[in-house]
Amino acid sequence: MKKIILACALFLTFFSNAQIKVIETTPIIRLGSIGQNDIFILTEGNKYTFFYKNIENEESINSKSFYFKDLNNDYEALNKIIVDGFNSDPLVDIKLELPEDFVWLHYSKNLGQTYVQFMAKNKKNETTGVTKAFNLDQINKLFEKKLEKKENKDEMSEFK
């Protein structure tokens, strides 16, 4: 009987003092991308992070990022803001305020085609970053995966 009580006590002590605990995590999903990691989007839950190559200092391989949470369908609103900027006449820069960054959407025309660059400035340490210029087809490719998922959900709701 003493051995059984001792074994139970050791067993309970072993499990109650475990050093490793499994923590539930949210999967990180890579959405659209342009080029060889020129810019890509990762999502973790409702947080969207845009990672991009900073062309301000091409000698160093430094990646920059900015993020926001998709609280009021902000991800799709950002896509609409960017696409609408391609159609504005005259082309105007758009300034966005995110939780930790200011992001400018700088539009320009070259050889009859319109391009947009993301220019970001961190609010705290004032570091800056600039992306390559992207055309409308590339922007559509960047946002494509998430928007396709939404369209599929809309199509499925029609069948109900």
C-alpha positions as CSV (number, residue, x, y, z in Angstrom):
1,M,0.0,0.0,0.0
2,K,2.9,2.4,0.9
3,K,4.4,1.7,-2.5
4,I,1.2,2.5,-4.4
5,I,0.8,5.8,-2.4
6,L,4.5,6.7,-3.1
7,A,4.1,5.9,-6.8
8,C,1.0,8.1,-7.0
9,A,2.7,10.9,-5.2
10,L,5.7,10.8,-7.5
11,F,3.5,10.6,-10.6
12,L,1.5,13.6,-9.5
13,T,4.6,15.6,-8.6
14,F,6.1,14.8,-12.0
15,F,3.2,16.1,-14.0
16,S,2.5,19.1,-11.7
17,N,6.1,20.4,-12.1
18,A,6.4,19.9,-15.9
19,Q,8.5,22.6,-17.5
20,I,7.0,22.3,-21.0
21,K,3.5,23.6,-21.6
22,V,1.7,23.5,-24.9
23,I,0.4,27.0,-25.8
24,E,-2.3,27.4,-28.4
25,T,-1.1,29.4,-31.3
26,T,-2.7,31.0,-34.3
27,P,-1.3,29.8,-37.7
28,I,0.7,32.2,-39.7
29,I,-0.5,32.2,-43.4
30,R,1.4,33.7,-46.3
31,L,-1.0,35.5,-48.6
32,G,0.1,37.1,-51.8
33,S,3.6,38.1,-52.9
34,I,5.3,39.9,-55.6
35,G,8.7,38.9,-57.0
36,Q,11.5,37.3,-55.0
37,N,10.1,38.6,-51.7
38,D,9.9,42.2,-53.0
39,I,6.8,42.4,-51.0
40,F,4.6,39.8,-49.3
41,I,1.8,39.6,-46.8
42,L,1.6,37.4,-43.7
43,T,-1.5,37.1,-41.6
44,E,-1.7,35.8,-38.0
45,G,-5.4,35.8,-36.9
46,N,-6.6,39.3,-37.8
47,K,-3.1,40.9,-37.9
48,Y,-1.8,41.6,-41.4
49,T,1.9,42.3,-41.8
50,F,3.5,43.6,-45.0
51,F,7.1,42.7,-45.5
52,Y,9.1,44.3,-48.2
53,K,12.7,44.8,-49.5
54,N,13.8,48.3,-48.7
55,I,15.3,49.9,-51.8
56,E,16.7,52.9,-49.9
57,N,19.8,50.9,-49.0
58,E,20.2,48.2,-51.7
59,E,23.7,47.2,-50.5
60,S,22.4,45.6,-47.3
61,I,19.7,42.9,-47.3
62,N,17.3,44.5,-45.0
63,S,13.6,43.7,-44.9
64,K,11.1,46.2,-43.5
65,S,7.5,45.7,-42.4
66,F,4.4,47.5,-41.3
67,Y,1.2,46.0,-39.9
68,F,-2.4,46.6,-38.9
69,K,-5.3,44.6,-37.5
70,D,-8.3,43.9,-39.7
71,L,-10.9,45.3,-37.3
72,N,-13.5,46.7,-39.7
73,N,-12.6,44.9,-42.9
74,D,-9.4,47.1,-43.1
75,Y,-7.5,44.6,-45.3
76,E,-10.1,44.9,-48.1
77,A,-10.4,48.6,-47.6
78,L,-6.7,49.0,-48.1
79,N,-6.9,47.1,-51.3
80,K,-9.7,49.4,-52.5
81,I,-7.8,52.5,-51.5
82,I,-4.7,51.3,-53.5
83,V,-6.7,50.3,-56.6
84,D,-8.7,53.5,-56.5
85,G,-5.4,55.5,-56.4
86,F,-4.5,54.0,-59.8
87,N,-7.7,55.5,-61.3
88,S,-7.4,59.0,-59.8
89,D,-6.7,61.9,-62.1
90,P,-4.4,63.7,-61.3
91,L,-2.4,61.1,-59.4
92,V,-2.1,62.0,-55.7
93,D,-0.2,60.5,-52.9
94,I,-2.2,58.9,-50.1
95,K,-1.0,59.0,-46.5
96,L,-2.2,56.2,-44.1
97,E,-1.8,56.1,-40.4
98,L,-1.2,52.6,-39.0
99,P,-0.7,51.6,-35.3
100,E,3.1,52.1,-35.4
101,D,3.8,53.6,-38.9
102,F,2.8,56.2,-41.4
103,V,2.5,54.7,-44.9
104,W,2.4,56.8,-48.1
105,L,1.1,55.4,-51.3
106,H,3.2,57.2,-53.9
107,Y,1.7,57.0,-57.4
108,S,3.7,57.8,-60.6
109,K,3.4,57.3,-64.3
110,N,6.1,55.9,-66.6
111,L,5.6,55.2,-70.3
112,G,1.9,55.4,-69.9
113,Q,1.6,52.9,-67.0
114,T,0.8,53.8,-63.5
115,Y,2.8,52.5,-60.5
116,V,2.6,52.7,-56.8
117,Q,5.3,52.6,-54.1
118,F,4.8,52.1,-50.4
119,M,6.9,54.5,-48.3
120,A,6.8,53.8,-44.6
121,K,8.0,55.8,-41.6
122,N,8.0,54.3,-38.1
123,K,6.4,56.7,-35.5
124,K,8.8,55.8,-32.7
125,N,12.3,55.5,-34.1
126,E,11.5,57.4,-37.4
127,T,13.2,54.7,-39.6
128,T,12.0,54.8,-43.2
129,G,11.6,52.3,-45.9
130,V,10.6,52.3,-49.6
131,T,9.4,49.5,-51.8
132,K,9.9,49.0,-55.5
133,A,7.2,50.5,-57.8
134,F,4.4,48.1,-58.6
135,N,1.8,48.2,-61.3
136,L,-2.0,47.4,-60.9
137,D,-1.6,43.7,-62.0
138,Q,1.1,43.2,-59.4
139,I,-1.1,44.8,-56.6
140,N,-4.0,42.5,-57.7
141,K,-1.6,39.5,-57.4
142,L,-0.5,40.7,-53.9
143,F,-4.1,40.8,-52.6
144,E,-5.4,38.0,-54.7
145,K,-5.3,35.0,-52.3
146,K,-7.3,36.6,-49.4
147,L,-9.8,38.1,-51.8
148,E,-10.3,34.8,-53.6
149,K,-11.2,33.2,-50.2
150,K,-13.8,35.9,-49.6
151,E,-15.3,35.4,-53.1
152,N,-15.5,31.6,-52.5
153,K,-17.3,32.2,-49.2
154,D,-19.8,34.5,-51.0
155,E,-20.4,31.9,-53.7
156,M,-21.0,29.2,-51.0
157,S,-23.5,31.5,-49.2
158,E,-25.5,31.7,-52.5
159,F,-26.0,27.9,-52.5
160,K,-27.5,27.9,-48.9
